[in-house]
Amino acid sequence: MTVPEYVTHRDALPRAELEALGDALLGSRFIARSPLMGTFRASRGFAFIFTREGRATLEARFPFLSVYLRRILDDDSARGLLPWTQRWFGGRDTRPQPNAFYLNLLLLDAGTPVGRHIDATLQEPSGVPDATPEHVSVLYLRVPKGARGGALRLLRNNQLQGEVRPKPGLLVHFRGNLQHEVQPFTGGPEGALRASLVCEQYAFADDVLPRLPVFRIQSKAGFSAYLEAQRERDGAAPSVGTLEE
């Protein structure tokens, strides 16, 4: 049975909420060189690892993310990835439900690509060698005015399955075992960045989840940024959010 490889939603958030989310993230002290390696070396941003249990901690620490999390983690948000028979005629969704997440703010300069890869960021901490997400969700926050290119290309076995042109407010869900790459964009104001939020959504067995942090911040911004954030937390427990160097 043929199933869709990806699904898109235009204007996934109201414009005011999208702009407020972008302002909060791009104003964060945690922004630095990307904590990801490989094809992401030239990008910037920061990331969170969290489980379903740790979502409350994430939202308490970063309340501006709540509207985004409700949108992408809603049970119906990625329903378009189901076989058409289930979408049209109903029936129980038998897919494993995601319970662990890697959420990454991805900032790209003009001329910076992201090479072809399959997301597997939680393989190492989970100890599951072949772990890939159930699906990956991408929300475009900012696209420089006048920018050209920058498409997200989705492939299976090196065969193109589709291209997604970035646009503010566009949400994309795609299957977690797809190869994908980001073409560089050109044009736009000097120094302008393209910003997106990328969430890898994993479904791990119950015995695997204890290996993962319930909530952790990943940032290369330096420990001083973490200490400053801690001072603003009004006494919250510092052991919950560990800054990884």
N, C-alpha and C positions, 0 to 999 in steps of 0.2 A: 504494500500500500504506500503510495507516494505521500510524503509529509513535507510541509514547507521547511526550508532551511533557515528562513528568517522572516520577521514581520516588523513593520514600521508603524509608528503612531505620530502623526503631525500634532503640533501644539499640545504636547503631553502635559505641560503645566501652563496655567495662565501666565501671561507675559509678566505681570508684576511679581509673581512668585518666582519665575525663572530668573528675572533680573536680580531679585533679592538673594537668591541662592548663589548666583554667580558672583555678586559683590562680596558675600560673606566668604566664599571659598578663595577668591583671588586676593582677598585682603588678609588671608591667614598667615601667621608667623611661621607656620610649618612648611611653607613652600620652599623648595630647594631642588637640587639635582634629584632626579627620580630615584626612588629606592629600588626600582626594577633594574635588571641587568640586560645584557644582550642587545636586542634591537631597540630598547628604550633608553640607551645610554645618553642620547642627545636630548631627551625630553626632560621636563621639570614637573614637579608636583609633590604629592605625598599620598599616603594610603592608610586604610584601616583593615585589620583583620577582625572579624567578629562572628560569633555564632548567633543562632536564633535567640538564645538566652542572653547574649551580650548586646542585643539590639537596644534594649532599654538604657543601658549605660551609654551607648553611642549617642542616642537621642538626648539624654540628659546633658552630656558634655557638649554636644553640637546640635542644639534644637532646630537650627535652620535646615538640617537634613531631613527632618521628619516628613515634610510634604513629599520630598523625593522618594524616601523609602516606602511610604504608603503607595506611591504610584508604581514603582518597579517591582515591589514584593507582593502586590495584590494578586490574588489567585487567578484573576481573569486577565491580567496584564499581558502574559505570554501565552494566552490561550490560542493565539493564531499559529503556534507551532504544533498544535494537535493535528492529527489526520482530519481531513475535511468531513468525514462521516461523523466524527465526534463533535466537530464544531457546528454542523448543521442539524444533527439529529440528537444531540445530547449524549448522555452516557457518562459513566464515572471516569474521572481522570486518574489513570493508573500510573502516571509518571511519579518517580520518587520526588518528594518535596524538598527543595533546598533547605539546608539547615546550617550552612557555613558559607561565609562570604568574604571576598576580597574586593574592597571598594577603593578605586584609584582615581585621583584627580590627575588628568593627563593634559599637560600644556605643551603645545608645539609652536615653534617659530616657523616663519616662512622658510621654505626650502628644506625642512626637516621631515623625513619619512619615518615610518615604523615598518621594519622588515617583516617578511612573512613568518608567521608562527602560529602555534596553537596554545591557548592560555592553559597554564598548569601551575599557577603560582603556589597553590596550597599542596602540591605533591610532597614537597620536602617536609613541611611541618606536620602533615598528616601521616607521613610514613607509608602512603599508598602510592607505589611507583607509577601507576598508569592513571592516576586521578585527573580527570578533566571536569570542567563545570557541566551541569545539566544544560544551562544556557548562560549567555553573557548579555548584559544589558548596557547600552550606551546611550547617554543623554547628552546632546550637544548644548552647551551653555553659551558659548560665544564663538562666532565666526567673523573674522575681520571683514568690514565692509569693503567690497571690491575684490575680495580674494577669489582666486580661481583654482580649481583642482581640489586636492585633499580628500578624494573619495576613499571610503572604506570598501575594500574589495574582499569578497567572501569566496573561498574556494574549498572544494573537496577533491582530494587526490590531484591537486594542482589544476583542476578544471573549474573555471569561473562559474560561480552560482549566482552572483549578483554584485552590483555596485550600489553603494548608498552615498548620495551627495550630502555633505554636512549642511545643516541649517539650524539656527537656534530654535530650541524647543522640540526638535525631532528626537524621538526615542526609537531605538532599534533593539530588538531581541534576536539573537541568533544562536544556533546550536553550539554547545561548548566544544565539540570536537571538530569544528570547522577551522581550516587554515584561514588566516586573514592578515591583511596588511593595510597600511594607511599611506596613500600617496602624498607627496609634499604639496602644499599649496603655494601659490605665488601671488604677488600683488598685496593690496591692502596697505594701511598706514604703516610707516616704518616702526618696527619694534612691536607690532601688534601680535598677540598670541591667539591661537585657537584653543578653546577650553572645552573639555568633555569630562563627564563622570562615567567611569567604566566599572561595572559590578559583575564579577565572576560569581556565579551562584552554584554551589556544590551540594550534593546530597550524599552524606557519609553515613556509614553504618554506626550504630550506637556505640560500639566499642572503639571507634576511631575518634569521635568527638572530644574525649578527654585529652587527647594529644594536642589539641589546638587551643590557643588562647581564647578566652571568652571575649576579650576586647583588647586590642593593641593598636597603637599608632605607629606607623612606619614613616620616618622623616629623616632626611639628611641635614636638617636645619641646624643641628647642634643642640647640646643639652641645655643651653641657656634658654632656648625657645620653650623647651619642656618645663623648665623651672618657672618661667614667667607665666605659662598657662596654669601651672599648679597653684601659684599664688592667687589666681583669679577664681579658683574653684571653691573658696570658702570652706576649706578643711576637708574636701573629699579625699578619699583614700588614694594615695599616689601609686599604689601597687597595681591598680586596675589598668592604667594606660601607660605602658612602657614605651619610651622612645627608643627605637632601634637605630643605632649608628651604622 
